[in-house]
Structure formats: C-alpha cells, structure tokens
Amino acid sequence: MILAPMTFIVVLVLILAVFVGLVVLIRAFGSSDSRKENRKDLKLGTKTTCRHCNHVYPTHAKFCGHCGKPLQ
C-alpha cells in the first residue's frame, strides 16, 4: 500500500525536473533583442578595434580578448 504514494511522489518530482530543465534551456538559448543585434553584426561583418592594442573584434564584444581592456 505504500508503493502507490511513493510512485506518485517520484512521478511528480520527475515532471518538476523536466519543467525546470525546459525553463533553464529556454533562458540559456532563447533569443532576445540584444542577441538578434549581435547576430546581425556578425552577419554584416562589422568590426571594432581595441584602442589600446589595435586588435579587431566584432562590434558586440565588450572587452578585448588580447589586453582585457573595455572596447567602448
């Protein structure tokens, strides 16, 4: 008789885990306006240059990967 309530709890926990997993995936890979703009920059090939070391990066980059200074 104790098997039925335990099965219900396990199924409920599994459903909750799937729901939480979907929410995490949607938040991680869902598109937002800023990501669409970044993709547009990558497609257009627009670049920005670091003022400190003159390395070239896409316009959506916030920091230089070479010297670590802010790009804007």
Predicted model as a PDB file, atoms N, CA, C, CB and O in Angstrom, pLDDT in the B-factor column:
MODEL        1                                                                  
ATOM      1  N   MET A   1       0.805  -1.211   0.000  1.00 58.00           N  
ATOM      2  CA  MET A   1       0.000   0.000   0.000  1.00 58.00           C  
ATOM      3  C   MET A   1       0.847   1.274   0.000  1.00 58.00           C  
ATOM      4  CB  MET A   1      -0.915  -0.001   1.195  1.00 58.00           C  
ATOM      5  O   MET A   1       0.375   2.327  -0.427  1.00 58.00           O  
ATOM      6  N   ILE A   2       2.067   1.189   0.465  1.00 67.00           N  
ATOM      7  CA  ILE A   2       2.914   2.373   0.488  1.00 67.00           C  
ATOM      8  C   ILE A   2       3.528   2.655  -0.878  1.00 67.00           C  
ATOM      9  CB  ILE A   2       4.008   2.212   1.524  1.00 67.00           C  
ATOM     10  O   ILE A   2       4.061   3.744  -1.095  1.00 67.00           O  
ATOM     11  N   LEU A   3       3.468   1.711  -1.792  1.00 72.00           N  
ATOM     12  CA  LEU A   3       4.058   1.863  -3.109  1.00 72.00           C  
ATOM     13  C   LEU A   3       3.347   2.925  -3.943  1.00 72.00           C  
ATOM     14  CB  LEU A   3       4.037   0.542  -3.835  1.00 72.00           C  
ATOM     15  O   LEU A   3       4.008   3.656  -4.680  1.00 72.00           O  
ATOM     16  N   ALA A   4       2.045   3.030  -3.853  1.00 83.00           N  
ATOM     17  CA  ALA A   4       1.290   3.987  -4.657  1.00 83.00           C  
ATOM     18  C   ALA A   4       1.644   5.436  -4.317  1.00 83.00           C  
ATOM     19  CB  ALA A   4      -0.199   3.763  -4.463  1.00 83.00           C  
ATOM     20  O   ALA A   4       1.897   6.207  -5.242  1.00 83.00           O  
ATOM     21  N   PRO A   5       1.679   5.857  -3.042  1.00 84.00           N  
ATOM     22  CA  PRO A   5       2.062   7.245  -2.760  1.00 84.00           C  
ATOM     23  C   PRO A   5       3.510   7.546  -3.161  1.00 84.00           C  
ATOM     24  CB  PRO A   5       1.871   7.543  -1.279  1.00 84.00           C  
ATOM     25  O   PRO A   5       3.818   8.657  -3.593  1.00 84.00           O  
ATOM     26  N   MET A   6       4.392   6.562  -3.018  1.00 88.00           N  
ATOM     27  CA  MET A   6       5.784   6.765  -3.374  1.00 88.00           C  
ATOM     28  C   MET A   6       5.931   6.945  -4.882  1.00 88.00           C  
ATOM     29  CB  MET A   6       6.637   5.589  -2.888  1.00 88.00           C  
ATOM     30  O   MET A   6       6.713   7.782  -5.334  1.00 88.00           O  
ATOM     31  N   THR A   7       5.194   6.176  -5.651  1.00 90.00           N  
ATOM     32  CA  THR A   7       5.214   6.298  -7.106  1.00 90.00           C  
ATOM     33  C   THR A   7       4.706   7.673  -7.524  1.00 90.00           C  
ATOM     34  CB  THR A   7       4.362   5.188  -7.758  1.00 90.00           C  
ATOM     35  O   THR A   7       5.270   8.293  -8.425  1.00 90.00           O  
ATOM     36  N   PHE A   8       3.669   8.142  -6.892  1.00 91.00           N  
ATOM     37  CA  PHE A   8       3.116   9.464  -7.186  1.00 91.00           C  
ATOM     38  C   PHE A   8       4.166  10.545  -6.925  1.00 91.00           C  
ATOM     39  CB  PHE A   8       1.848   9.727  -6.338  1.00 91.00           C  
ATOM     40  O   PHE A   8       4.313  11.463  -7.732  1.00 91.00           O  
ATOM     41  N   ILE A   9       4.885  10.452  -5.830  1.00 92.00           N  
ATOM     42  CA  ILE A   9       5.895  11.444  -5.485  1.00 92.00           C  
ATOM     43  C   ILE A   9       7.040  11.414  -6.508  1.00 92.00           C  
ATOM     44  CB  ILE A   9       6.436  11.191  -4.057  1.00 92.00           C  
ATOM     45  O   ILE A   9       7.522  12.466  -6.927  1.00 92.00           O  
ATOM     46  N   VAL A  10       7.470  10.222  -6.905  1.00 93.00           N  
ATOM     47  CA  VAL A  10       8.554  10.105  -7.883  1.00 93.00           C  
ATOM     48  C   VAL A  10       8.132  10.703  -9.225  1.00 93.00           C  
ATOM     49  CB  VAL A  10       8.966   8.626  -8.063  1.00 93.00           C  
ATOM     50  O   VAL A  10       8.901  11.436  -9.848  1.00 93.00           O  
ATOM     51  N   VAL A  11       6.929  10.396  -9.664  1.00 94.00           N  
ATOM     52  CA  VAL A  11       6.440  10.945 -10.926  1.00 94.00           C  
ATOM     53  C   VAL A  11       6.330  12.460 -10.837  1.00 94.00           C  
ATOM     54  CB  VAL A  11       5.078  10.332 -11.294  1.00 94.00           C  
ATOM     55  O   VAL A  11       6.682  13.154 -11.791  1.00 94.00           O  
ATOM     56  N   LEU A  12       5.860  12.982  -9.738  1.00 95.00           N  
ATOM     57  CA  LEU A  12       5.745  14.426  -9.545  1.00 95.00           C  
ATOM     58  C   LEU A  12       7.116  15.098  -9.586  1.00 95.00           C  
ATOM     59  CB  LEU A  12       5.049  14.731  -8.215  1.00 95.00           C  
ATOM     60  O   LEU A  12       7.272  16.157 -10.194  1.00 95.00           O  
ATOM     61  N   VAL A  13       8.096  14.491  -8.947  1.00 97.00           N  
ATOM     62  CA  VAL A  13       9.457  15.048  -8.958  1.00 97.00           C  
ATOM     63  C   VAL A  13      10.040  15.015 -10.373  1.00 97.00           C  
ATOM     64  CB  VAL A  13      10.373  14.264  -7.985  1.00 97.00           C  
ATOM     65  O   VAL A  13      10.711  15.961 -10.784  1.00 97.00           O  
ATOM     66  N   LEU A  14       9.794  13.946 -11.112  1.00 97.00           N  
ATOM     67  CA  LEU A  14      10.285  13.871 -12.488  1.00 97.00           C  
ATOM     68  C   LEU A  14       9.656  14.930 -13.376  1.00 97.00           C  
ATOM     69  CB  LEU A  14      10.015  12.497 -13.065  1.00 97.00           C  
ATOM     70  O   LEU A  14      10.345  15.546 -14.188  1.00 97.00           O  
ATOM     71  N   ILE A  15       8.368  15.146 -13.234  1.00 97.00           N  
ATOM     72  CA  ILE A  15       7.685  16.193 -14.004  1.00 97.00           C  
ATOM     73  C   ILE A  15       8.258  17.558 -13.652  1.00 97.00           C  
ATOM     74  CB  ILE A  15       6.158  16.166 -13.739  1.00 97.00           C  
ATOM     75  O   ILE A  15       8.487  18.378 -14.541  1.00 97.00           O  
ATOM     76  N   LEU A  16       8.491  17.809 -12.386  1.00 97.00           N  
ATOM     77  CA  LEU A  16       9.073  19.077 -11.951  1.00 97.00           C  
ATOM     78  C   LEU A  16      10.480  19.244 -12.504  1.00 97.00           C  
ATOM     79  CB  LEU A  16       9.094  19.162 -10.421  1.00 97.00           C  
ATOM     80  O   LEU A  16      10.849  20.346 -12.910  1.00 97.00           O  
ATOM     81  N   ALA A  17      11.270  18.184 -12.530  1.00 97.00           N  
ATOM     82  CA  ALA A  17      12.631  18.254 -13.061  1.00 97.00           C  
ATOM     83  C   ALA A  17      12.626  18.565 -14.556  1.00 97.00           C  
ATOM     84  CB  ALA A  17      13.371  16.938 -12.802  1.00 97.00           C  
ATOM     85  O   ALA A  17      13.456  19.344 -15.025  1.00 97.00           O  
ATOM     86  N   VAL A  18      11.713  17.976 -15.300  1.00 97.00           N  
ATOM     87  CA  VAL A  18      11.604  18.260 -16.733  1.00 97.00           C  
ATOM     88  C   VAL A  18      11.209  19.714 -16.951  1.00 97.00           C  
ATOM     89  CB  VAL A  18      10.578  17.319 -17.402  1.00 97.00           C  
ATOM     90  O   VAL A  18      11.761  20.380 -17.826  1.00 97.00           O  
ATOM     91  N   PHE A  19      10.275  20.203 -16.177  1.00 96.00           N  
ATOM     92  CA  PHE A  19       9.841  21.597 -16.291  1.00 96.00           C  
ATOM     93  C   PHE A  19      10.993  22.554 -16.001  1.00 96.00           C  
ATOM     94  CB  PHE A  19       8.672  21.874 -15.336  1.00 96.00           C  
ATOM     95  O   PHE A  19      11.213  23.503 -16.753  1.00 96.00           O  
ATOM     96  N   VAL A  20      11.723  22.315 -14.924  1.00 96.00           N  
ATOM     97  CA  VAL A  20      12.855  23.173 -14.572  1.00 96.00           C  
ATOM     98  C   VAL A  20      13.920  23.103 -15.658  1.00 96.00           C  
ATOM     99  CB  VAL A  20      13.451  22.763 -13.206  1.00 96.00           C  
ATOM    100  O   VAL A  20      14.519  24.123 -15.997  1.00 96.00           O  
ATOM    101  N   GLY A  21      14.165  21.923 -16.207  1.00 94.00           N  
ATOM    102  CA  GLY A  21      15.135  21.783 -17.284  1.00 94.00           C  
ATOM    103  C   GLY A  21      14.735  22.572 -18.514  1.00 94.00           C  
ATOM    104  O   GLY A  21      15.581  23.202 -19.148  1.00 94.00           O  
ATOM    105  N   LEU A  22      13.465  22.545 -18.856  1.00 93.00           N  
ATOM    106  CA  LEU A  22      12.994  23.328 -20.003  1.00 93.00           C  
ATOM    107  C   LEU A  22      13.144  24.818 -19.764  1.00 93.00           C  
ATOM    108  CB  LEU A  22      11.541  23.002 -20.307  1.00 93.00           C  
ATOM    109  O   LEU A  22      13.539  25.553 -20.669  1.00 93.00           O  
ATOM    110  N   VAL A  23      12.838  25.270 -18.569  1.00 91.00           N  
ATOM    111  CA  VAL A  23      12.992  26.693 -18.248  1.00 91.00           C  
ATOM    112  C   VAL A  23      14.463  27.109 -18.363  1.00 91.00           C  
ATOM    113  CB  VAL A  23      12.458  26.992 -16.820  1.00 91.00           C  
ATOM    114  O   VAL A  23      14.771  28.173 -18.900  1.00 91.00           O  
ATOM    115  N   VAL A  24      15.352  26.277 -17.865  1.00 90.00           N  
ATOM    116  CA  VAL A  24      16.780  26.585 -17.954  1.00 90.00           C  
ATOM    117  C   VAL A  24      17.230  26.645 -19.409  1.00 90.00           C  
ATOM    118  CB  VAL A  24      17.606  25.539 -17.188  1.00 90.00           C  
ATOM    119  O   VAL A  24      17.969  27.554 -19.787  1.00 90.00           O  
ATOM    120  N   LEU A  25      16.798  25.698 -20.222  1.00 88.00           N  
ATOM    121  CA  LEU A  25      17.180  25.702 -21.631  1.00 88.00           C  
ATOM    122  C   LEU A  25      16.622  26.911 -22.371  1.00 88.00           C  
ATOM    123  CB  LEU A  25      16.707  24.429 -22.301  1.00 88.00           C  
ATOM    124  O   LEU A  25      17.318  27.510 -23.191  1.00 88.00           O  
ATOM    125  N   ILE A  26      15.395  27.269 -22.096  1.00 86.00           N  
ATOM    126  CA  ILE A  26      14.793  28.419 -22.756  1.00 86.00           C  
ATOM    127  C   ILE A  26      15.531  29.695 -22.368  1.00 86.00           C  
ATOM    128  CB  ILE A  26      13.302  28.529 -22.399  1.00 86.00           C  
ATOM    129  O   ILE A  26      15.777  30.549 -23.220  1.00 86.00           O  
ATOM    130  N   ARG A  27      15.886  29.834 -21.097  1.00 84.00           N  
ATOM    131  CA  ARG A  27      16.610  31.027 -20.669  1.00 84.00           C  
ATOM    132  C   ARG A  27      18.021  31.063 -21.232  1.00 84.00           C  
ATOM    133  CB  ARG A  27      16.659  31.096 -19.157  1.00 84.00           C  
ATOM    134  O   ARG A  27      18.540  32.138 -21.532  1.00 84.00           O  
ATOM    135  N   ALA A  28      18.648  29.900 -21.379  1.00 81.00           N  
ATOM    136  CA  ALA A  28      20.021  29.861 -21.866  1.00 81.00           C  
ATOM    137  C   ALA A  28      20.102  30.082 -23.374  1.00 81.00           C  
ATOM    138  CB  ALA A  28      20.661  28.537 -21.505  1.00 81.00           C  
ATOM    139  O   ALA A  28      20.999  30.776 -23.852  1.00 81.00           O  
ATOM    140  N   PHE A  29      19.174  29.496 -24.122  1.00 78.00           N  
ATOM    141  CA  PHE A  29      19.269  29.540 -25.571  1.00 78.00           C  
ATOM    142  C   PHE A  29      18.154  30.342 -26.237  1.00 78.00           C  
ATOM    143  CB  PHE A  29      19.264  28.154 -26.107  1.00 78.00           C  
ATOM    144  O   PHE A  29      18.121  30.431 -27.465  1.00 78.00           O  
ATOM    145  N   GLY A  30      17.262  30.914 -25.478  1.00 70.00           N  
ATOM    146  CA  GLY A  30      16.194  31.719 -26.053  1.00 70.00           C  
ATOM    147  C   GLY A  30      16.757  32.988 -26.663  1.00 70.00           C  
ATOM    148  O   GLY A  30      17.806  33.474 -26.240  1.00 70.00           O  
ATOM    149  N   SER A  31      16.071  33.519 -27.643  1.00 56.00           N  
ATOM    150  CA  SER A  31      16.579  34.719 -28.306  1.00 56.00           C  
ATOM    151  C   SER A  31      16.017  35.967 -27.640  1.00 56.00           C  
ATOM    152  CB  SER A  31      16.224  34.705 -29.805  1.00 56.00           C  
ATOM    153  O   SER A  31      14.869  36.003 -27.198  1.00 56.00           O  
ATOM    154  N   SER A  32      16.848  36.965 -27.584  1.00 54.00           N  
ATOM    155  CA  SER A  32      16.430  38.269 -27.090  1.00 54.00           C  
ATOM    156  C   SER A  32      16.812  39.310 -28.127  1.00 54.00           C  
ATOM    157  CB  SER A  32      17.074  38.590 -25.703  1.00 54.00           C  
ATOM    158  O   SER A  32      17.485  38.990 -29.107  1.00 54.00           O  
ATOM    159  N   ASP A  33      16.394  40.540 -27.926  1.00 50.00           N  
ATOM    160  CA  ASP A  33      16.683  41.595 -28.899  1.00 50.00           C  
ATOM    161  C   ASP A  33      18.180  41.839 -29.034  1.00 50.00           C  
ATOM    162  CB  ASP A  33      15.983  42.887 -28.499  1.00 50.00           C  
ATOM    163  O   ASP A  33      18.680  42.026 -30.143  1.00 50.00           O  
ATOM    164  N   SER A  34      18.902  41.837 -27.909  1.00 50.00           N  
ATOM    165  CA  SER A  34      20.334  42.108 -27.984  1.00 50.00           C  
ATOM    166  C   SER A  34      21.058  40.983 -28.716  1.00 50.00           C  
ATOM    167  CB  SER A  34      20.920  42.290 -26.579  1.00 50.00           C  
ATOM    168  O   SER A  34      22.021  41.245 -29.437  1.00 50.00           O  
ATOM    169  N   ARG A  35      20.621  39.751 -28.548  1.00 51.00           N  
ATOM    170  CA  ARG A  35      21.259  38.652 -29.260  1.00 51.00           C  
ATOM    171  C   ARG A  35      20.987  38.753 -30.750  1.00 51.00           C  
ATOM    172  CB  ARG A  35      20.771  37.306 -28.723  1.00 51.00           C  
ATOM    173  O   ARG A  35      21.858  38.425 -31.554  1.00 51.00           O  
ATOM    174  N   LYS A  36      19.792  39.203 -31.140  1.00 52.00           N  
ATOM    175  CA  LYS A  36      19.491  39.377 -32.554  1.00 52.00           C  
ATOM    176  C   LYS A  36      20.383  40.445 -33.155  1.00 52.00           C  
ATOM    177  CB  LYS A  36      18.017  39.740 -32.755  1.00 52.00           C  
ATOM    178  O   LYS A  36      20.851  40.300 -34.284  1.00 52.00           O  
ATOM    179  N   GLU A  37      20.626  41.523 -32.408  1.00 50.00           N  
ATOM    180  CA  GLU A  37      21.517  42.568 -32.898  1.00 50.00           C  
ATOM    181  C   GLU A  37      22.930  42.028 -33.054  1.00 50.00           C  
ATOM    182  CB  GLU A  37      21.510  43.776 -31.950  1.00 50.00           C  
ATOM    183  O   GLU A  37      23.608  42.353 -34.029  1.00 50.00           O  
ATOM    184  N   ASN A  38      23.387  41.203 -32.108  1.00 51.00           N  
ATOM    185  CA  ASN A  38      24.719  40.625 -32.201  1.00 51.00           C  
ATOM    186  C   ASN A  38      24.835  39.734 -33.423  1.00 51.00           C  
ATOM    187  CB  ASN A  38      25.050  39.835 -30.940  1.00 51.00           C  
ATOM    188  O   ASN A  38      25.857  39.755 -34.108  1.00 51.00           O  
ATOM    189  N   ARG A  39      23.811  38.957 -33.707  1.00 57.00           N  
ATOM    190  CA  ARG A  39      23.842  38.099 -34.885  1.00 57.00           C  
ATOM    191  C   ARG A  39      23.894  38.947 -36.147  1.00 57.00           C  
ATOM    192  CB  ARG A  39      22.617  37.166 -34.914  1.00 57.00           C  
ATOM    193  O   ARG A  39      24.582  38.600 -37.107  1.00 57.00           O  
ATOM    194  N   LYS A  40      23.158  40.070 -36.144  1.00 56.00           N  
ATOM    195  CA  LYS A  40      23.166  40.954 -37.299  1.00 56.00           C  
ATOM    196  C   LYS A  40      24.566  41.518 -37.508  1.00 56.00           C  
ATOM    197  CB  LYS A  40      22.143  42.091 -37.123  1.00 56.00           C  
ATOM    198  O   LYS A  40      25.024  41.610 -38.647  1.00 56.00           O  
ATOM    199  N   ASP A  41      25.255  41.897 -36.433  1.00 53.00           N  
ATOM    200  CA  ASP A  41      26.619  42.399 -36.537  1.00 53.00           C  
ATOM    201  C   ASP A  41      27.543  41.334 -37.105  1.00 53.00           C  
ATOM    202  CB  ASP A  41      27.126  42.865 -35.173  1.00 53.00           C  
ATOM    203  O   ASP A  41      28.410  41.633 -37.927  1.00 53.00           O  
ATOM    204  N   LEU A  42      27.360  40.092 -36.669  1.00 56.00           N  
ATOM    205  CA  LEU A  42      28.217  39.017 -37.163  1.00 56.00           C  
ATOM    206  C   LEU A  42      27.965  38.752 -38.646  1.00 56.00           C  
ATOM    207  CB  LEU A  42      27.988  37.737 -36.352  1.00 56.00           C  
ATOM    208  O   LEU A  42      28.901  38.470 -39.393  1.00 56.00           O  
ATOM    209  N   LYS A  43      26.702  38.842 -39.075  1.00 59.00           N  
ATOM    210  CA  LYS A  43      26.388  38.607 -40.477  1.00 59.00           C  
ATOM    211  C   LYS A  43      26.926  39.740 -41.354  1.00 59.00           C  
ATOM    212  CB  LYS A  43      24.874  38.461 -40.667  1.00 59.00           C  
ATOM    213  O   LYS A  43      27.431  39.498 -42.450  1.00 59.00           O  
ATOM    214  N   LEU A  44      26.813  40.973 -40.865  1.00 62.00           N  
ATOM    215  CA  LEU A  44      27.299  42.101 -41.640  1.00 62.00           C  
ATOM    216  C   LEU A  44      28.822  42.182 -41.632  1.00 62.00           C  
ATOM    217  CB  LEU A  44      26.711  43.388 -41.107  1.00 62.00           C  
ATOM    218  O   LEU A  44      29.418  42.806 -42.511  1.00 62.00           O  
ATOM    219  N   GLY A  45      29.444  41.559 -40.652  1.00 63.00           N  
ATOM    220  CA  GLY A  45      30.888  41.571 -40.573  1.00 63.00           C  
ATOM    221  C   GLY A  45      31.451  42.867 -40.023  1.00 63.00           C  
ATOM    222  O   GLY A  45      32.615  43.183 -40.268  1.00 63.00           O  
ATOM    223  N   THR A  46      30.650  43.626 -39.282  1.00 70.00           N  
ATOM    224  CA  THR A  46      31.154  44.877 -38.723  1.00 70.00           C  
ATOM    225  C   THR A  46      32.134  44.563 -37.604  1.00 70.00           C  
ATOM    226  CB  THR A  46      29.993  45.767 -38.204  1.00 70.00           C  
ATOM    227  O   THR A  46      31.935  43.620 -36.838  1.00 70.00           O  
ATOM    228  N   LYS A  47      33.162  45.336 -37.518  1.00 75.00           N  
ATOM    229  CA  LYS A  47      34.227  45.094 -36.550  1.00 75.00           C  
ATOM    230  C   LYS A  47      34.536  46.379 -35.784  1.00 75.00           C  
ATOM    231  CB  LYS A  47      35.498  44.563 -37.257  1.00 75.00           C  
ATOM    232  O   LYS A  47      34.230  47.481 -36.240  1.00 75.00           O  
ATOM    233  N   THR A  48      35.141  46.216 -34.623  1.00 77.00           N  
ATOM    234  CA  THR A  48      35.635  47.329 -33.850  1.00 77.00           C  
ATOM    235  C   THR A  48      37.076  47.033 -33.469  1.00 77.00           C  
ATOM    236  CB  THR A  48      34.756  47.583 -32.596  1.00 77.00           C  
ATOM    237  O   THR A  48      37.464  45.870 -33.354  1.00 77.00           O  
ATOM    238  N   THR A  49      37.860  48.063 -33.274  1.00 81.00           N  
ATOM    239  CA  THR A  49      39.274  47.904 -32.956  1.00 81.00           C  
ATOM    240  C   THR A  49      39.527  48.369 -31.531  1.00 81.00           C  
ATOM    241  CB  THR A  49      40.158  48.690 -33.952  1.00 81.00           C  
ATOM    242  O   THR A  49      38.988  49.387 -31.096  1.00 81.00           O  
ATOM    243  N   CYS A  50      40.348  47.621 -30.809  1.00 86.00           N  
ATOM    244  CA  CYS A  50      40.729  47.998 -29.449  1.00 86.00           C  
ATOM    245  C   CYS A  50      41.608  49.246 -29.515  1.00 86.00           C  
ATOM    246  CB  CYS A  50      41.474  46.826 -28.726  1.00 86.00           C  
ATOM    247  O   CYS A  50      42.550  49.302 -30.306  1.00 86.00           O  
ATOM    248  N   ARG A  51      41.307  50.235 -28.695  1.00 86.00           N  
ATOM    249  CA  ARG A  51      42.087  51.472 -28.678  1.00 86.00           C  
ATOM    250  C   ARG A  51      43.476  51.271 -28.088  1.00 86.00           C  
ATOM    251  CB  ARG A  51      41.352  52.538 -27.896  1.00 86.00           C  
ATOM    252  O   ARG A  51      44.378  52.071 -28.336  1.00 86.00           O  
ATOM    253  N   HIS A  52      43.652  50.220 -27.316  1.00 87.00           N  
ATOM    254  CA  HIS A  52      44.904  50.021 -26.598  1.00 87.00           C  
ATOM    255  C   HIS A  52      45.902  49.144 -27.356  1.00 87.00           C  
ATOM    256  CB  HIS A  52      44.622  49.412 -25.256  1.00 87.00           C  
ATOM    257  O   HIS A  52      47.099  49.431 -27.360  1.00 87.00           O  
ATOM    258  N   CYS A  53      45.417  48.077 -27.997  1.00 89.00           N  
ATOM    259  CA  CYS A  53      46.347  47.147 -28.652  1.00 89.00           C  
ATOM    260  C   CYS A  53      46.051  46.943 -30.137  1.00 89.00           C  
ATOM    261  CB  CYS A  53      46.309  45.812 -27.950  1.00 89.00           C  
ATOM    262  O   CYS A  53      46.775  46.208 -30.809  1.00 89.00           O  
ATOM    263  N   ASN A  54      44.996  47.581 -30.665  1.00 85.00           N  
ATOM    264  CA  ASN A  54      44.625  47.565 -32.090  1.00 85.00           C  
ATOM    265  C   ASN A  54      44.189  46.198 -32.617  1.00 85.00           C  
ATOM    266  CB  ASN A  54      45.780  48.048 -32.906  1.00 85.00           C  
ATOM    267  O   ASN A  54      44.221  45.981 -33.828  1.00 85.00           O  
ATOM    268  N   HIS A  55      43.788  45.282 -31.757  1.00 83.00           N  
ATOM    269  CA  HIS A  55      43.218  44.023 -32.228  1.00 83.00           C  
ATOM    270  C   HIS A  55      41.780  44.278 -32.670  1.00 83.00           C  
ATOM    271  CB  HIS A  55      43.277  42.921 -31.117  1.00 83.00           C  
ATOM    272  O   HIS A  55      41.108  45.148 -32.117  1.00 83.00           O  
ATOM    273  N   VAL A  56      41.309  43.535 -33.654  1.00 82.00           N  
ATOM    274  CA  VAL A  56      39.984  43.737 -34.242  1.00 82.00           C  
ATOM    275  C   VAL A  56      39.023  42.689 -33.687  1.00 82.00           C  
ATOM    276  CB  VAL A  56      40.045  43.662 -35.797  1.00 82.00           C  
ATOM    277  O   VAL A  56      39.354  41.506 -33.615  1.00 82.00           O  
ATOM    278  N   TYR A  57      37.819  43.141 -33.293  1.00 78.00           N  
ATOM    279  CA  TYR A  57      36.782  42.277 -32.736  1.00 78.00           C  
ATOM    280  C   TYR A  57      35.427  42.666 -33.300  1.00 78.00           C  
ATOM    281  CB  TYR A  57      36.768  42.357 -31.197  1.00 78.00           C  
ATOM    282  O   TYR A  57      35.271  43.788 -33.782  1.00 78.00           O  
ATOM    283  N   PRO A  58      34.423  41.760 -33.255  1.00 74.00           N  
ATOM    284  CA  PRO A  58      33.059  42.124 -33.665  1.00 74.00           C  
ATOM    285  C   PRO A  58      32.520  43.237 -32.760  1.00 74.00           C  
ATOM    286  CB  PRO A  58      32.117  40.881 -33.617  1.00 74.00           C  
ATOM    287  O   PRO A  58      32.959  43.382 -31.619  1.00 74.00           O  
ATOM    288  N   THR A  59      31.583  44.008 -33.267  1.00 72.00           N  
ATOM    289  CA  THR A  59      31.086  45.160 -32.514  1.00 72.00           C  
ATOM    290  C   THR A  59      30.354  44.777 -31.237  1.00 72.00           C  
ATOM    291  CB  THR A  59      30.174  45.973 -33.380  1.00 72.00           C  
ATOM    292  O   THR A  59      30.207  45.616 -30.348  1.00 72.00           O  
ATOM    293  N   HIS A  60      29.886  43.527 -31.117  1.00 73.00           N  
ATOM    294  CA  HIS A  60      29.168  43.135 -29.899  1.00 73.00           C  
ATOM    295  C   HIS A  60      30.110  42.812 -28.746  1.00 73.00           C  
ATOM    296  CB  HIS A  60      28.286  41.936 -30.180  1.00 73.00           C  
ATOM    297  O   HIS A  60      29.646  42.648 -27.618  1.00 73.00           O  
ATOM    298  N   ALA A  61      31.421  42.715 -28.988  1.00 76.00           N  
ATOM    299  CA  ALA A  61      32.369  42.412 -27.925  1.00 76.00           C  
ATOM    300  C   ALA A  61      32.466  43.593 -26.963  1.00 76.00           C  
ATOM    301  CB  ALA A  61      33.757  42.072 -28.511  1.00 76.00           C  
ATOM    302  O   ALA A  61      32.459  44.749 -27.385  1.00 76.00           O  
ATOM    303  N   LYS A  62      32.556  43.299 -25.687  1.00 80.00           N  
ATOM    304  CA  LYS A  62      32.622  44.357 -24.686  1.00 80.00           C  
ATOM    305  C   LYS A  62      34.041  44.580 -24.172  1.00 80.00           C  
ATOM    306  CB  LYS A  62      31.706  44.030 -23.530  1.00 80.00           C  
ATOM    307  O   LYS A  62      34.388  45.688 -23.761  1.00 80.00           O  
ATOM    308  N   PHE A  63      34.860  43.530 -24.193  1.00 81.00           N  
ATOM    309  CA  PHE A  63      36.237  43.628 -23.712  1.00 81.00           C  
ATOM    310  C   PHE A  63      37.175  43.010 -24.743  1.00 81.00           C  
ATOM    311  CB  PHE A  63      36.397  42.927 -22.331  1.00 81.00           C  
ATOM    312  O   PHE A  63      36.800  42.090 -25.470  1.00 81.00           O  
ATOM    313  N   CYS A  64      38.371  43.518 -24.793  1.00 84.00           N  
ATOM    314  CA  CYS A  64      39.393  42.992 -25.700  1.00 84.00           C  
ATOM    315  C   CYS A  64      39.876  41.648 -25.159  1.00 84.00           C  
ATOM    316  CB  CYS A  64      40.589  43.997 -25.855  1.00 84.00           C  
ATOM    317  O   CYS A  64      40.196  41.523 -23.977  1.00 84.00           O  
ATOM    318  N   GLY A  65      39.924  40.653 -26.029  1.00 80.00           N  
ATOM    319  CA  GLY A  65      40.400  39.342 -25.613  1.00 80.00           C  
ATOM    320  C   GLY A  65      41.919  39.288 -25.502  1.00 80.00           C  
ATOM    321  O   GLY A  65      42.462  38.339 -24.936  1.00 80.00           O  
ATOM    322  N   HIS A  66      42.609  40.292 -26.033  1.00 82.00           N  
ATOM    323  CA  HIS A  66      44.055  40.307 -26.007  1.00 82.00           C  
ATOM    324  C   HIS A  66      44.588  41.040 -24.770  1.00 82.00           C  
ATOM    325  CB  HIS A  66      44.588  40.953 -27.273  1.00 82.00           C  
ATOM    326  O   HIS A  66      45.412  40.502 -24.030  1.00 82.00           O  
ATOM    327  N   CYS A  67      44.111  42.268 -24.555  1.00 88.00           N  
ATOM    328  CA  CYS A  67      44.632  43.055 -23.417  1.00 88.00           C  
ATOM    329  C   CYS A  67      43.651  43.154 -22.251  1.00 88.00           C  
ATOM    330  CB  CYS A  67      44.989  44.454 -23.881  1.00 88.00           C  
ATOM    331  O   CYS A  67      44.044  43.544 -21.151  1.00 88.00           O  
ATOM    332  N   GLY A  68      42.371  42.805 -22.474  1.00 85.00           N  
ATOM    333  CA  GLY A  68      41.392  42.795 -21.399  1.00 85.00           C  
ATOM    334  C   GLY A  68      40.751  44.132 -21.092  1.00 85.00           C  
ATOM    335  O   GLY A  68      39.939  44.221 -20.172  1.00 85.00           O  
ATOM    336  N   LYS A  69      41.082  45.152 -21.819  1.00 85.00           N  
ATOM    337  CA  LYS A  69      40.510  46.485 -21.575  1.00 85.00           C  
ATOM    338  C   LYS A  69      39.140  46.607 -22.235  1.00 85.00           C  
ATOM    339  CB  LYS A  69      41.457  47.591 -22.104  1.00 85.00           C  
ATOM    340  O   LYS A  69      38.854  45.913 -23.210  1.00 85.00           O  
ATOM    341  N   PRO A  70      38.279  47.502 -21.695  1.00 84.00           N  
ATOM    342  CA  PRO A  70      36.966  47.716 -22.327  1.00 84.00           C  
ATOM    343  C   PRO A  70      37.112  48.268 -23.740  1.00 84.00           C  
ATOM    344  CB  PRO A  70      36.113  48.673 -21.482  1.00 84.00           C  
ATOM    345  O   PRO A  70      37.981  49.099 -24.002  1.00 84.00           O  
ATOM    346  N   LEU A  71      36.253  47.800 -24.653  1.00 76.00           N  
ATOM    347  CA  LEU A  71      36.347  48.240 -26.037  1.00 76.00           C  
ATOM    348  C   LEU A  71      35.593  49.539 -26.289  1.00 76.00           C  
ATOM    349  CB  LEU A  71      35.825  47.165 -26.953  1.00 76.00           C  
ATOM    350  O   LEU A  71      35.830  50.187 -27.309  1.00 76.00           O  
ATOM    351  N   GLN A  72      34.704  49.937 -25.405  1.00 69.00           N  
ATOM    352  CA  GLN A  72      33.934  51.161 -25.682  1.00 69.00           C  
ATOM    353  C   GLN A  72      33.978  52.134 -24.556  1.00 69.00           C  
ATOM    354  CB  GLN A  72      32.514  50.832 -25.980  1.00 69.00           C  
ATOM    355  O   GLN A  72      33.380  53.206 -24.643  1.00 69.00           O  
TER     356      GLN A  72                                                      
ENDMDL                                                                          
END                                                                             
